[in-house]
Amino acid sequence: HVDASLSKAKLLWDMDKPHQAIAELKSSLDRHGDTTPHENAKKILYLARWSNLTGYEQESNLKKMYEKAIGYSPTWEKGYFYYAKYLDDLMCDAQQRDRGDNGVKKSNSSVLFQNRVSRLKGAETPKKYYEYVPFVLKNYGHCIQYGTHTIYQTMPRMLTVWFQFGNDVVQMESSSEQSMPTRTTTQVFECMSNVLKTTPQAVWLAALPQLISRICHPHKDILKFTKHILSRTLHAYPNQVLWALAAVCNSNVRQRKRSAAEIINAARKRADADKKRVFSQFERFIDELIKLCHHMPKGKAKTFSISQNFRSLERMMPLDVLIPVQNAMTLALPSNGQPFPQTAATPSSSVMAAAAVDDDQSPFESSYCATLQYVLDEVEVLSSSA
C-alpha cells in the first residue's frame, strides 16, 4: 500500500494544525511500516523542521533528529542543507547573545530567537558562536558535494561564514582580551580542507565574484586557501576565470593587483602549452583594450581606424581567447539537481573549438567556444567622449 502519512501531515500543517501534523509524523514513524530509508529520512526531516519552528524540542533532540534523517539517506542534499541551516540559525542566535552580553542592544525581531532562548533556560550551557562554525561548514560542504538544488544558497553562505570567522580570528588576535580557541581554528581549517577535496571543481565557478572579492583577506591561511581555490579553478577553466579576474589584474589597489598576479602565475605554471598560450594572449589583449579605451582621436572625429592607430591589436589576431558571451560564461547546473562530476570536462582552448565537449559534460550553458578571430577596423567614439 502507499504510505500517505507524510502527505497527510503536510496537509495538516498547511491547514495551520501544527500539533496534529507533528503527531501524524510521530505516529507514522512509530508504526515502522513498509517504507524505504529515504521516505523515513523525509519524515524525520519534516519532523525536525516543524518541531524547531513550534519550539517543541530542545536543541540536543533536534540535532539528533537531523542526524538521524541524514543517517537514513547519507547522500541526500536536502538533509544536509536543512541541518546546516538549523546550525547556522543557532550560530547567529549565539552571536546575538554574545552581543547582548557585551552591552549591545539585542534585537527582539526574531521569534525563533526568543523561542530558543526560552528553551535554553535550565538546559545545557549555551555555546559560543564559534563552536558551531565547524559543523555549519561541514554540513554546507556535504550539501554542495551531493547536489546542486541549493548551490546558490549554500555556496555563498558557506564562504561568508568562513570569511567572517577569519575576520573574527584576526580581530581577536589583535585584542589582548581574548583569542579564538586553537581547537576551533584547527577544526574549521580541517573542515575546509575536506570541502576543497570533495567539492567538484566546476562548483567554485558559482562563487567566483565572492572569492575574487576576498583575495586580500586579512587572515593569512584563509587568503592562502582562497588563492589556491582560484588558481585551481583558473587552471581548469582559464577563459572564463581570466575574464572574471581581468578587472582585478588592473586594479589601482596594489595588494589586489599583486594577489591576482600570484593566482594567475600559479595556474600558468601548471598549464599545458595550449593554456599557456591563452594566458599570454589574454594578458596582451587586455593591455591593448585598455589603451583602446583611453585613446582620444584628434579633433571631433566620431570614428577612428584600428589599422592606423592600433596595428599591434590587429596583428595579434586571431586569438584563442574566448568571446565572453553569456552562454559560454554561465554555469549550467546538472539536471534534476544532481551533483557535478568530480572531474567535470573542460572546454578546449583551440581556435573555434566547436562542440569540444559534449553538452552533457560541459559545466557551461554552451560547450561551443567562439574565439576572437578579427577586429573591425572602424571604431565608433561615444558621444560622451567625443
N, C-alpha and C positions, 0 to 999 in steps of 0.2 A: 504494500500500500504506500501511497505518497504521504510523507510526513509534512503536514501543513501547519505545524505548530509555530514555525518562525513567521510565516505569512500572517497567521492569526495574531501573533504578538505585535507585529508591525502595525497591523490594523488597529489594535487596541491603543498602541502608542500614538498613532495619528489621530485617534478619537479623543486624545487627551485623557487616557486612562492608564497612566504610567504604572501604578501599583499592580493592576491586572496584567499588563504586558510583561512585567518582570516575573510575576507569579507563573504565568504561562510558560515562559522560558525555563524557569527553575523546574517546573513540573515535567516539562518535556525532557530535560537533561536527566532527571531522576528516573524516568521510565526506561532509559537505556534501550530505546527502540532500534530497529534495523536501519541505522543511519551511518553514513560514511564519516571518516575522520574530518574531512573538510566541512561537512554540514555541522558537525559538533563545534568545530572551530568558529564558524559563523555565529552560531547561537551564543557561545561563550563570549565572543567579542561584543555582540549586541548587549548581552547581559552586563558586561563590564562598563560599556559606554553609558548605558541607561542608569546603572547603579551609581556611576560617578556623577551624572547630571542631577540625580534626585537626592544625592547625599546619603544613600543607604549604607555604604560600606566604608570601612577605614582604608587608609592608604595601603597598608600591608596586604589586605584582602584583595583590593583592586589590582595590585601588581601581580598577585598570584593568578587572578582571572586572565589578565592579558598574557601572562607567560604560559598559562595552560592552553589558551587559544593558539598561540604560536607553536606550542608543542604538538598539537593535533595536526597543524599544517605549516611545517617549518620553512616552506618556500613560498608562502603566501604574502605578497607585498602589503596587502591591506592590514594584516595583523601587526606587522612591524610599524606601519605608518601610524595607526591609532595608539599603539603603545608609546611610540616616540612623542606623539602629540600630547598624550597624558603626562608623560615625564617632563616634557617641555613646559606644560602648564604649572606643574609642581615647582619646577626650577624658577619660573617667573614669579610665582607666589612667594618663594623663599627670598627672592631679590626684594620684593615689596616689604616683607617682614624685616629684612636687614636694613632697608632704608628707613622704616618706621622706628627700628631700634636706635638708629643714628639721629633721630630727632627730625627726620623729614616727614612732611605730612603724607599720610598714607591714603591712597585712592580708595574710595568706597564704591566705585562704579562696578566692580566685578562681583556678581552674585556668587560665581563659582569660588572666588577667593574667600568670601565670607563663609560659604558652606564648609570649605576646607578648614578654615581657622576654627570653626565650632567643632568639627570632627577631631581636630588635633588636640583639643583640650583634654587633658587626662590621658592622652595616648603617648606614643613614643616621642622623645625629644625631637623637635623639628630640625631638619638638616640645614646646613648652609647650602646656598645655591650651587656652589661649585661641586658639591658632592654628587649632584645629578648630571653634571655635564658629560662624563664618560659614557653614561648609559643612554643619554639623549643622542649623542653622536653615534654610538654603536647601533642603535635601532634605526636611525635615519640611514646609516650606511647599509644595513641589511635591506632596507626598503628599496634603496637605489639598486642594489645588487639583483633583486628578484623581480623587478618590474619597472614600468615607465608610466603607469597611470598617474602617479603623483609627483613625477620628477620635477616639475616646475614649482612645486610647493616644497618638496623635500630638499633638493639640492641647495637652493638659496638659503633656506633656514639652517641647514647643517653648517654651511660655510659661515653664516652670520654668527652662530653660537660659538664656533671655533675661533673666529677672528676676535670676537668680543672677549672670549676667555683669555686670549693672548694679550689683549689690551689691559685686562684686569691684572694679569700676572706682572706686566711691566709697571703698572701703577703701584701695585703692592710692593714691588722690589724697590721702587723709588721712595716709598714711605717707610719710616722707621717703626711704625706702629705694628704692622703685621706683614706676613708673607704667605703666599699660596703654599699649602702642604705639598711636599715633594711627591708623595704618593699619588695625589690627584693629578699633578702635572704629568707624571710618568704614565698614568692610566690614559689620559687624554691623548698623548702622543703615540702610545702603543695602538690605541683605537684608530687614530687617523692613519697610522702606517698600514693597518689591516684594511681600512677603507681604500687606500691607494692601491693595494694589491688586488682587491676583489672588484673594484669598480671598472667596468668596461671603459676603454679609452675614449670612445665616442661620447660618453655621457658628460665628460668635462666640457664639451662644446656648449652644453646648455647653460654653463655658468661663466663663459669667457669674460663678459664685461665685469662681473663681480670679482673674478680672480685678478684681472688686469688692474682693477682699481686698488688692489691691496699689494701691489708689488713693491711698496715701501713700508710694509707693516713694521712696527717698532720691535716686535718680538723676533729675535734672530732665527729661532727654529721654525716658526711659522712662515717667516719670509723665505727660508730655505725650501720648505715644503711647497710653498706657492710657486716659486720659480721652477722647482722640479716638475710639478704638475703641468705648468705652462710649456716648459721645454719639451716634455714628452708628447703633449698634445700637438705642439708645433711640429715636431718631428713626424708625427703620424699624418697630420693634415696641414701641410705647410701653406698652401694657398689661402685657405680660409683663415687661419690664425694670423698669418702675416698681415692681412688686411685689418684684422682687429687690433694688431699691435702698431699699425702704421703711425697713428697719431702720437702714441707714447714714445715711439722711437725718435720723434722730432719735438718732444716736449721741451718747454722752457725751464722746467724743473730738472736740475742736473741729476738728482738722485733717481728720478723716474726714468730719465733717458738712459742712465747707466744700467739700471736694473733690466730695462728692455733689451739693451745690447747684450747683457750677460745671458739672458734667456735665449736670444737668437743664436749667439755663439755656441752655447751648449748644444742646441739642436743641430746646428750646422756641422759640428764635429762628428755627430753620429750619422749624418745623412749620406746617402749614396750619391753618385755623380749627377744623376738627374735632379735630385732635390737640391744639391749644392748649386746647380745652375739656376734653379728657381730663386734661391736666396739672393744670389748675386744680381740676377736680372731685376728682381723686385726692388732691391736697395737703390740701384741706379735709376730705375723707372720713377720711384717716388721722389728722388732728388730732382729729376727733370720736371716732374709735375709741380713741385714747389716753385721752381724757377719760372715755370709757365704761369703759375697763379700770380706771381709778383711782377710779371712783365707788363710794362706800361708802353703802349705804342705811341709814336710821336704824333703830336697834333691831336685832332679829334677823330682819329681813324676808328671806324666801327668794326674793322676786321684786321687781322694780320696773318702772315703766312708762316707755317711751320717750317717749310723748306728753306726759307730765308732767315728765320730767326732762331730756329731750334733744330739745326741739322743733326745734332747728336741724338735727339729723340727720334727723328725719322730713321736714322741709320741703325738704331738698335732693334728695330722691328724685323721679323716677327719675334714675339716673346712666348715663353712657356707660362707666363703669369695669367692666372685665371681672371676672367672678366667677372667682377663681383655682382652678378645678378642674384636676385633673391632666392630662386630655387636651387642655386648652387651653393648658397651660404647658409640656408636654413636647415636645422637639424630635423630629420624626418624620424619620428618615433615608430618603433615596430608596431605592427597591427595588434589589436586586442590587448594593448598594454604589456606585451611580452618584453622581457629584458633584452638589452643589446647583447650580441655575442661577445665573449671576452676579447676576441680578436676581430674587430669589425674591419671590413675591407676598406682600403683607401683608394681614392681616385688616382689614376695615373697622371703623372706630370708631363707626359709627352704632348706635343703640339696637337691641338684639336682632338683630344682623346675622346672620341665618340664611343659611348657605351663601354668605357674602360672597365666598369664594374657593373655587375648585374644589379638591376633596380632593387631586388630583394636584399642585396648585401650592402648597398651603399647607405651610409648614415645621413645622407642629404636627400632633399626632395628630388633632385635630379642628379643622375650619375654622369650626365654629359658635361664635359669640362671644356667650355668655349674659352679659348685663349686669345690674347691680343695679337692680331696679325698686321695691322697697319693703323696709322692715324690719318684723319682727313687733313688736308693741307690748310684749309681756311679755318681760322678760329675767330669766333664772334666775341666781341668785347661787350660785357654787360653795360647797360646804360648808366648804372650807378658808378661804374669805374671809368667811364669814358671822360 
